[in-house]
Amino acid sequence: MSEDTNDFVEIMESPIVLGYNFSAGHATSRFLREIKKGNLYGQRSSVTGKVIVPPRGSDPETGTATHEEVKLAETGTVISFTIVHIPIPNNPIQPPYIIANIVLDGSDQTFIHLVSECENDQITQGTRLEAVWKDESEWDYTFENVKYFRPIDEPVVDIDKLKAERLAEAEAWVKANGGDK
């Protein structure tokens, strides 16, 4: 193309690199320190009694600060999921694979994580899972220490019943502990 023409370039590739610093705050820092030790923790809201994981230092429903640390199980339940069929650039995991919203036993907030060691059609809402950790020599201050979750040999959970049970437990905690108003 001659420099004298008025043709416009329609497509060009330009790599972008963004460097940034993130201040985790007290609650997330504690979560990351514990996950480096192989422990999963959440924080309980003193207003709702619900356990938030990963903790952010405040109750997402009320905005009040959370302080009580709650050690959590490495097992949980699939609340929802998707089967990914489109490859993600630079991702070592090849499609199709499952990404699920998981709620850990004893917690009330879901997080997203990979599900593996199963056929994709084996996963449904309510499937019970357990964490599979990376080798301890690879652990760092990241939720990626949990490599993925895999199904365990337990019956599928009724999600509506699970939600009702967790809500009842949270309300009972508030009543027993005179939660903050």
C-alpha positions in Angstrom: 0.0 0.0 0.0 1.3 3.4 -1.0 1.6 6.2 1.6 -0.3 8.4 -0.8 -3.6 6.4 -0.5 -6.3 7.2 1.9 -7.0 3.5 2.8 -7.5 2.9 6.5 -6.0 0.0 8.5 -9.0 -2.0 9.7 -7.3 -4.5 11.9 -4.1 -4.5 13.9 -2.7 -6.6 16.8 -1.2 -4.8 19.7 -0.3 -6.6 22.9 -1.2 -4.9 26.1 0.5 -5.5 29.5 -1.0 -4.1 32.6 0.9 -4.2 35.9 -1.0 -3.4 39.1 -0.8 -3.7 42.8 -3.7 -4.9 44.9 -4.1 -4.3 48.6 -5.9 -7.4 49.9 -7.0 -5.9 53.3 -7.1 -7.8 56.6 -9.8 -10.4 55.8 -8.5 -11.4 52.4 -4.9 -11.4 53.7 -5.9 -13.8 56.5 -7.7 -16.0 54.0 -4.6 -16.1 51.7 -2.2 -16.8 54.7 -4.4 -19.7 55.7 -4.8 -21.1 52.2 -1.0 -21.1 51.9 -1.1 -23.5 54.9 -3.8 -25.6 53.3 -6.7 -24.3 55.3 -10.0 -22.8 54.0 -11.5 -20.1 56.1 -14.5 -17.8 55.9 -15.9 -15.0 58.0 -19.3 -15.0 59.7 -21.6 -11.9 59.6 -22.6 -10.9 63.1 -25.9 -9.5 61.5 -27.1 -12.3 59.3 -25.1 -15.2 60.7 -24.0 -16.2 57.2 -20.5 -17.4 56.4 -18.7 -15.6 53.6 -15.9 -17.3 51.6 -13.6 -16.0 50.4 -14.0 -13.3 53.1 -13.8 -9.6 52.1 -14.1 -8.1 55.6 -17.7 -7.1 55.3 -21.1 -8.8 54.9 -22.2 -8.3 51.3 -25.9 -8.1 52.4 -25.6 -5.5 55.2 -22.2 -3.9 54.6 -21.2 -4.5 58.3 -17.7 -5.6 59.2 -17.1 -9.3 59.6 -14.6 -10.5 62.2 -15.4 -14.1 63.3 -13.2 -16.6 61.5 -14.8 -19.9 60.5 -12.7 -22.9 59.5 -14.4 -24.6 56.6 -14.5 -28.1 55.2 -12.8 -29.0 51.9 -16.1 -30.4 50.6 -19.0 -28.6 49.0 -21.8 -28.7 46.6 -22.3 -27.6 43.0 -24.9 -24.8 42.9 -24.6 -24.1 39.2 -22.2 -24.9 36.5 -21.3 -24.5 32.8 -19.4 -26.6 30.4 -16.8 -24.5 28.6 -16.4 -25.4 24.9 -14.3 -22.4 23.7 -10.6 -22.5 24.3 -9.0 -19.7 26.3 -5.7 -18.4 25.0 -2.7 -19.6 27.1 -4.9 -21.8 29.3 -3.4 -25.3 29.7 -6.9 -26.8 30.2 -8.4 -27.9 26.9 -12.2 -27.8 26.4 -14.6 -29.1 27.1 -14.3 -28.6 30.9 -16.5 -27.6 33.8 -16.5 -24.4 35.8 -18.9 -24.5 38.8 -20.3 -22.2 41.4 -19.5 -24.1 44.6 -20.6 -23.6 48.1 -18.4 -25.1 50.8 -20.0 -27.1 53.6 -20.7 -24.6 56.4 -20.6 -21.5 54.2 -23.3 -19.4 52.5 -21.5 -17.8 49.5 -20.5 -19.5 46.3 -17.2 -19.1 44.5 -16.2 -20.2 41.0 -13.8 -23.1 40.5 -12.8 -25.9 38.1 -14.3 -29.4 38.4 -12.3 -32.3 37.1 -11.7 -36.1 37.4 -15.1 -36.8 35.9 -17.0 -37.0 32.7 -18.8 -33.7 32.0 -22.2 -35.3 32.0 -21.7 -36.6 35.5 -22.1 -33.2 37.0 -25.5 -31.8 38.0 -26.7 -29.2 40.4 -26.3 -30.7 43.9 -23.2 -32.8 43.0 -21.0 -33.2 46.0 -17.3 -32.3 45.6 -14.0 -32.3 47.4 -10.9 -30.1 46.9 -7.9 -31.4 45.2 -4.8 -29.4 46.2 -1.6 -28.8 44.3 1.5 -30.3 45.7 2.4 -28.4 48.9 5.7 -27.3 47.4 3.7 -25.3 44.9 1.5 -23.5 47.4 1.5 -19.7 47.5 -0.9 -17.0 48.6 -3.6 -17.9 46.1 -6.9 -19.8 45.9 -5.1 -21.6 43.0 -3.5 -23.9 45.7 -6.8 -25.8 45.2 -6.1 -27.2 41.8 -9.7 -28.2 41.2 -12.7 -30.0 42.8 -13.7 -33.5 42.1 -17.0 -35.4 42.7 -17.2 -37.6 45.8 -19.4 -40.6 46.3 -22.3 -38.9 48.1 -25.9 -38.4 47.1 -26.8 -35.4 45.0 -28.1 -32.6 47.3 -31.4 -30.8 46.8 -30.3 -27.2 46.3 -33.5 -25.6 47.7 -33.3 -27.8 50.8 -29.6 -26.9 51.2 -30.4 -23.2 51.0 -33.2 -23.5 53.5 -31.0 -25.4 55.9 -28.2 -22.9 55.7 -30.6 -20.0 56.2 -32.1 -21.8 59.3 -28.6 -22.4 60.7 -27.6 -18.7 60.1 -30.8 -17.5 61.8 -30.3 -19.9 64.7 -26.7 -18.5 65.1 -28.0 -14.9 65.2 -30.7 -15.9 67.8 -28.2 -17.7 70.0 -25.5 -15.1 69.7 -27.7 -11.9 69.8 -26.3 -10.8 66.4 -25.6 -7.1 65.8 -28.7 -5.1 64.9 
